[in-house]
Amino acid sequence: MMNSNIIESKESVEEQGARNANEIELTRIRLMRAFVESQDPSSKDVDDLMIRRFLRARDLDMEKASSLFLKYLKWRRTFVPNGSISASELPHEIAQNKMFLQGFDKKGRPIAVVFGARHFQSEGGIEEFKRFVVLGLDKLCSRMPPGQEKFVFIGDLQGWGYSNSDVRGCLGALSILQILFVDNKRIKSTLLEEIDESQLPEIFGGQLPLVPVQDS
């Protein structure tokens, strides 16, 4: 009986702690929203989940999160003035057929597949490549279920060589997103730890055909 009471007491403390943390987060979301809307009226078009992402990225530090968020809005207006990027704007990058979107892992995170050996410096230059990265990220984010804040990249480096070593392109991508590619000979069994076979691309032993990013 005593052990049962101890367990119940521990669960009660943990539940209370979770509720308190949630209340703190909600309060900071409201306060941050009020501040950023006073600085940039376009903030009103952003939902609370977006505000929460920036807060969590800065450990709920409102000052740092607000600064980062306002910089993001300014960058977005400059880099994506029409609100979105069309595949028709990226003919050279799309022609390389190197990025695909499909399926979700066991945690509900959308999956992207990138083939490094298909990437070459294109006539569109670094700016077209960076816009291509943003197109892919926007499509990934649009597929996120409510409450989900992460996605999965599978980087396939088979056949990758010197001609694919686009330093400027890599730096351009890393300026937007840091991606970690893992080389693993047991690729299928490793991926199946996180992704159901029904959601895994056929090329890695799963059941889903590849879907180019422009068609997703």
C-alpha positions in Angstrom: 0.0 0.0 0.0 2.8 2.4 0.9 4.6 1.7 -2.4 1.4 2.4 -4.3 1.0 5.7 -2.5 4.6 6.7 -3.3 4.0 5.9 -7.0 0.8 7.9 -7.0 2.4 10.8 -5.3 5.3 10.8 -7.8 2.9 10.7 -10.7 1.0 13.6 -9.2 4.1 15.7 -8.8 5.2 15.0 -12.4 1.7 15.8 -13.7 1.7 19.0 -11.8 5.1 19.9 -13.1 4.0 19.3 -16.6 0.9 21.5 -16.2 3.0 24.3 -14.7 5.5 24.1 -17.6 2.6 24.2 -20.1 1.1 27.2 -18.4 4.5 29.0 -18.4 4.9 28.3 -22.1 1.4 29.5 -23.0 1.9 32.7 -21.0 5.1 33.4 -22.9 3.5 32.6 -26.2 0.9 35.3 -25.5 3.5 37.8 -24.3 5.8 37.2 -27.2 2.9 37.5 -29.7 1.9 40.8 -28.2 5.4 42.1 -28.5 6.2 40.9 -32.1 2.8 42.2 -33.3 3.7 45.6 -32.0 7.0 45.5 -33.9 5.7 43.8 -37.1 2.0 43.7 -37.9 2.5 40.8 -40.3 3.1 38.7 -37.2 -0.7 38.5 -36.8 -0.8 36.1 -39.7 1.4 33.5 -37.9 -0.2 30.9 -35.6 0.8 30.1 -32.0 2.6 26.9 -33.1 5.1 29.0 -35.1 5.6 31.3 -32.1 6.1 28.3 -29.9 8.8 26.9 -32.2 10.9 30.0 -31.9 10.4 30.1 -28.1 11.5 26.5 -27.8 14.4 27.1 -30.1 15.7 29.7 -27.6 14.7 27.8 -24.4 11.7 30.0 -23.8 13.8 33.1 -23.7 11.3 35.7 -25.0 13.9 38.3 -25.9 16.1 36.0 -28.0 13.1 34.2 -29.5 11.4 37.5 -30.5 14.6 38.8 -32.0 15.1 35.6 -34.0 11.4 35.6 -35.1 11.4 39.2 -36.3 14.6 38.6 -38.3 12.9 35.6 -39.9 9.9 37.6 -41.0 12.2 40.2 -42.5 14.2 37.6 -44.3 11.1 35.8 -45.5 9.7 39.0 -47.1 12.9 39.6 -48.9 13.6 36.0 -50.0 10.1 34.9 -50.7 8.2 38.1 -51.6 5.3 36.3 -53.2 4.7 34.2 -50.1 5.8 30.9 -51.7 8.3 29.7 -54.3 7.1 27.9 -57.5 9.0 25.0 -59.0 8.8 27.0 -62.3 11.2 29.5 -60.8 13.9 26.8 -60.3 14.3 25.0 -63.7 18.0 24.0 -63.2 17.6 22.6 -59.7 14.3 20.8 -60.5 15.9 19.2 -63.6 18.5 17.4 -61.3 15.6 15.4 -59.8 17.5 15.1 -56.4 14.9 15.8 -53.7 11.8 13.7 -52.9 9.1 14.0 -50.2 7.0 11.1 -49.0 5.6 9.3 -46.0 6.0 9.8 -42.3 8.1 8.2 -39.6 6.7 6.5 -36.5 6.5 9.8 -34.7 4.5 11.4 -37.4 7.4 13.4 -38.9 7.3 14.0 -42.7 10.2 12.4 -44.6 12.4 13.9 -47.3 15.0 12.0 -49.4 18.0 13.8 -51.0 20.4 12.2 -53.4 23.8 13.8 -53.1 25.2 12.3 -56.3 22.5 14.2 -58.3 23.6 17.6 -57.1 25.8 19.7 -59.4 26.5 23.4 -59.6 23.8 24.7 -61.9 23.4 27.7 -64.2 20.9 29.1 -61.8 23.7 29.7 -59.3 23.7 29.7 -55.5 20.6 31.8 -55.2 18.4 29.4 -57.2 19.8 26.5 -55.0 18.9 28.3 -51.8 15.4 29.0 -53.1 15.2 25.3 -54.0 16.1 24.4 -50.4 13.4 26.8 -49.1 10.8 25.2 -51.5 11.6 21.8 -50.0 11.4 23.1 -46.5 8.1 24.9 -47.1 6.6 21.7 -48.5 7.9 19.6 -45.6 6.4 22.1 -43.1 3.1 22.1 -44.9 2.9 18.3 -44.4 3.5 18.4 -40.6 0.5 17.2 -38.5 -0.8 19.6 -35.8 1.7 19.8 -32.9 4.6 18.2 -34.9 7.7 20.4 -35.1 10.3 18.2 -36.7 10.9 16.4 -40.0 13.3 13.7 -41.2 15.9 14.0 -44.0 17.4 10.8 -45.5 20.7 11.7 -47.3 21.8 9.1 -49.9 25.4 9.7 -50.7 25.9 6.6 -53.0 27.8 7.6 -56.0 28.7 11.0 -54.5 32.0 12.3 -55.8 34.2 15.3 -56.4 31.9 16.7 -59.1 29.1 16.9 -56.5 31.3 18.8 -54.1 29.5 22.2 -54.4 31.0 24.0 -51.5 29.0 27.2 -52.1 25.9 25.1 -52.4 26.6 23.3 -49.1 27.2 26.5 -47.3 24.0 28.0 -48.7 22.0 25.0 -47.5 23.7 25.1 -44.0 22.9 28.8 -43.7 19.2 27.7 -43.8 19.3 24.3 -42.2 21.9 22.0 -40.6 21.6 18.5 -42.0 23.4 15.4 -40.7 24.0 12.5 -43.2 24.7 9.2 -41.6 26.6 6.5 -43.6 25.2 3.0 -42.5 25.6 -0.2 -44.4 22.5 -1.6 -42.6 20.4 1.2 -44.0 17.1 -0.6 -44.2 17.2 -2.1 -40.7 18.3 1.2 -39.3 15.6 3.2 -41.0 12.9 0.6 -40.0 13.7 1.4 -36.4 12.1 4.9 -37.0 10.0 4.4 -40.1 7.3 1.7 -40.9 8.0 -0.3 -44.1 4.7 1.1 -45.6 6.2 4.6 -45.3 9.7 3.8 -46.3 10.8 4.6 -49.9 11.2 1.6 -52.2 14.8 2.4 -52.9 15.6 1.7 -49.3 13.6 -1.5 -49.2 10.2 0.0 -48.3 6.9 0.2 -50.2 6.5 3.9 -51.2 7.6 5.1 -54.7 9.7 8.2 -54.8 7.7 11.5 -55.3 9.7 14.5 -56.6 9.5 17.6 -54.4 7.8 19.6 -57.2 5.0 16.9 -57.4 4.4 16.5 -53.7 
